[in-house]
Amino acid sequence: MVTNYLGKTDNNSNLSTGRLYIVATPIGNLQDISPRAIAVLKQVDRIAAEDTRHSGHLLKELDINTHCIALHEHNERQFAEKIIQQIKEGSNIALISDAGTPLVSDPGYFLVKLAHQAKIPVTPIPGPSALIAALSAAGVATDRFCFEGFIPTKKGARKTFYAQRQKEPRTMVFYETPHRIVESLKDLCEHFGEQRRVVLARELTKTFETIRNDTAQSLLEWVTADSNQQRGEIVLVVQGYRAPEGETLSEETEHTLRILLKELSLKQAVKLTVDITGEKKKKIYNFALALKEAE
């Protein structure tokens, strides 16, 4: 007797308890969906989709006939409890977004939170993600990064958004829409500097996929001059802040400072770091200030 992806047997016996599956779907290339994801989507009792019409095309291509229900940002709180109740009664339900891995700048957080509170098993079925795809091909440091989701739509909020992240030392990843990319890159140049390394990853896995690593100013000029680069889904990967020569700390000193900042005030953390490492107070203070400003 062979067990399938849901833990059911080949005689289609029901599970004694239900489960919530978080299933990643393609961000462009249909071949990126895994055999496991297809099997789960075929075997669950229902699929909760961000947009049933959009997902319907994908499911039709994959010959998946599982019943779909809509779960999006406007109705998630209303329907999440009903879905949880269905799972408690033994149903297996899969959550998908319009593309990529659910909950990465997509709905689903409230549903998954309720599932954990109800002690319902939550199983991720990993797969495509624009965030990870862009990072993997960006050519910038990926050992430490932060994902900031979509950049604010209004100019004032966007400028504030960038200003607050000027001295973020980690690699940053943003999502941006095509009709705002030029203005967004202008603001990025203003706040991060024209020479900051930025990667524009556009239409990942699709026919017109473009990945370009350049300075912020060069990218701005290139995108402005070519309207084709102002189309499709866009991910920006931005190199983290690097302190000017002479302001950097040794790896050991930075590690000590970061630990102390988690427990102490900036002033106390700086003083103890100076005492422990013997580094100059001004250098440590400036670095600590940059870390605080980046939070």
GILIN-V506875 format. One record per helix or strand. SS is the DSSP state (2 for helix, 1 for strand). FROM is the first residue (numbers start at 1). TO is the last residue. If there is no record, write none. Layout:
ss=(SS;SS)
from=(FROM;FROM)
to=(TO;TO)
//
This chain:
ss=(1;1;1;1;2;2;1;2;1;2;1;1;2;1;2;1;2;1;2;1;1;2;2;1;2;2;2)
from=(3;9;19;25;30;35;46;52;67;76;92;100;109;121;130;145;155;171;178;197;210;216;227;234;251;266;281)
to=(3;9;23;25;32;43;49;61;70;88;96;100;117;125;138;150;163;176;192;202;215;225;230;238;263;277;294)
//
